[in-house]
Amino acid sequence: MRWKNTQTEWGLTSRLFHWLMAAAILIMFAVGFTMINLPTTPLKIDLFRFHKSLGLLLLLLAIMRLFWRSIHPVPGLPAYLSDSEILLVRTGQYLMYALLILIPVSGWIINSAANLPMQWFGLFDVPAITGPSIKIEDYAKTAHLTLIIILGLAICAHILAALRHHTIYKNNILNNMLGRQTKD
């Protein structure tokens, strides 16, 4: 079991980042859409607290993942991909990394502009990153929702691309991310 990436395979560290963040994002979608449709109750408040804490954890994981990626080589793309497909892959990757930073930051701005206290999993207070402002809060809410929709679409495209590689191209890209050691 290799912790680091090679030129042909994702290492365990990269795979853990990928799947941990994927699971957290799915939880965020579920909690986010549940909490906004609840009446104001202690459950709703608890879900908001959890959502905010998990969002900050995702922000930290995204930064750590980008740092890891910057100092470790990533497996190369299949040689048969066209230049336009490579551009699409790279654009999708950069878009998803940007969204994984911008969405939690926009949520943090919403909370700060609403002048609400925030704690990270009840362990410590998180400082505000802007002063109270209804205008900033409204802009941040619009940005947050828009970015979430874009992330949902990007995730769908990512999954479809992985399935395309697995079923049509019959390569090991999906197996590699799943940690299965197979041969092309």
Secondary structure, DSSP 8 states (H G I E B T S, - for coil): --SS--SSS--HHHHHHHHHHHHHHHHHHHHHHHHTTS-SSHHHHHHHHHHHHHHHHHHHHHHHHHHHHHHS------TT--HHHHHHHHHHHHHHHHHHHHHHHHHHHHHHHTT---EETTTEE---SS---HHHHHHHHHHHHHHHHHHHHHHHHHHHHHHHHHHTS--SHHHHHHT-----
